[in-house]
Amino acid sequence: MAPHWQQRQQHFRLERWHRRSLYALVAALTLSGAVWLIAHFFLRQASEFGETLHPWEHPAIQVHGGLAMIALFLTGALLQLHMRRAHRAGRNRASGWSMVAAFAALSISGYGLYYLAAEQSRFWWSGTHWLLGLALPLLLLLHILIGRKAIQHS
């Protein structure tokens, strides 16, 4: 006899509202982060006092930080609604743990950038955050595709 969590639900697809919220949030986080990166590195203007901030930098990082708070909330909801059940059932574990690690590393590196990064370490905090942030949509897509393939084969 199958364990009770396998009897109740054979797949672990999120509810439509949760799925759409997560996809929109990842897209908005990626976009706001990319806008900041582009404005910071490619759109700054030189003035008589040196480089000046591009007008998009500050609003982009404010939006990004606010969205990150929502991401923490949604990730917490995923722990109970999706991750725990799928893990117990042995489904999609490798890509699932990769997503957990990526979200955790993004949270830690974002916190580090805001509160811990000194001038000497900012490069490493930033590089880690940018790399993971730009990779996250691809990791999420891979996780979804692997999960859907597992559903087709079950």
N, C-alpha and C positions, 0 to 999 in steps of 0.2 A: 504494500500500500504506500502511495506517495505521501510525503509530509504535507501537513495542512496548508502551507503556503503555496505548494505546487498544485494542490487540488483547487484552491480558490481562483488562481489566476495563472495561466500558462505564459502570458507575455506581460511585459512590464512597461508598456507604452504609457506615457503621461497623459493625463486628461488634456483636452484641447486647449483650455485656458492656460494651463501650466506650460504646455509645449510652446504655444505661441508667445507667451510672456518670456520664456527663456530664450527663444530664437530672437525675438525683438530686442531683448536686453543684450545679448551677445553682439548683435549687429550694431546697436547703439554704442556699446562700450568700445567696440573695434573702431567704429567711425569717429567717435569723439577722441579716442587715443590717436588715430591716424591724423585727424585734423590738427591736434596739438603738435605731433611730430613734424608735419609738413610746415605748419606756421613757424615752429621753433627753429627748424633747420634750413628751410628754404625760402621763407617769405619775410624774414627780418630785413629791416632797412638800416642802412648806415646813416648816421647823422653826425653833426659836429661834435656830439658827445659820445660817439661810438655806436654800437648796434642798439637799436631800440626794439622792444617787444612788439610783435605783431598784434594787432587788436584782437585776433581770434584766440591767442594763446590762453589768456586768463579765463574767458568763458568756456573754452573747450575743456580745460582741466577742472573747472568747477562742475560742469555737467558730468564729466568722467568720474569724479569723486562721488557725486550724488548717486550715479548709476551703480557704482561699486557697492554702496550701502544696500541697495535693492538686490544686487547680486548675492550678497551675503545672506539675505533673508531667503531668497529663492533656493539657494544652495542648501540652506538648513532644511527647508521643506522637502527637498529632494532626498535628503538623508533618510527620512522616514517613509516617504511615499514611493520611492523608486529604488534607491541604492541598497538599502537593507534587504528588501525582498529579493531583488535580483542577485545579490551576493549569496544569500542563503540558498537560492536555487542553482547557483553555479553558472549563471548566465552572464556572458559578456564581461567577465571579470577583468581581463587585461586592459581593455580600452576604458572600462569603468574606473579602475584604479588610476589609469593615466589621467582621466578627467579630474578625479579627486586631487591628484598630485598637482596638476596644472592650476586648478582653482586655488589650492592652498598656497602654492608658490606665488601666484599672482597677488593673493591677499597679503602675504608676508612681504613681498617686494614692494607693493604699493604702500604698505605701512612703513616699510624701511625708507622708501623715498621721501615720505612726508615727515617722518619723525626721527629717523636714525642716520640718514646718509650725511656724512661729512664730505668736504670737498674731495678728499682722497678716495672715498669709496663710492661716490655718486655714480661714476661711470659704470661700476659693476651692478649696483642696484638698478640703474636705468636700463642697461643692456639686457639684464635678465627679464625685467618687466616688459620691455618692448618685444623681445623675442617670443616670450610666452604669450603675450597679448595678441601678437600677429598670428601666432600658430594656433591659438585657441579655436577659431572658427573651423580650421581644418581638422583638429582633433575631435571637435564635436560632430562634424560631418562623418568622419570615420567611425566614431562610436555609434551613430545612428545607423549607418549602412551595415555595420557588423551586426547590430541588434536586429535589423530587419531581415538580414540574411538568415540569422538564427531562427527567427519566427517561421520563415519559409521552409526551413529544414526540420521543423519539429512537428 
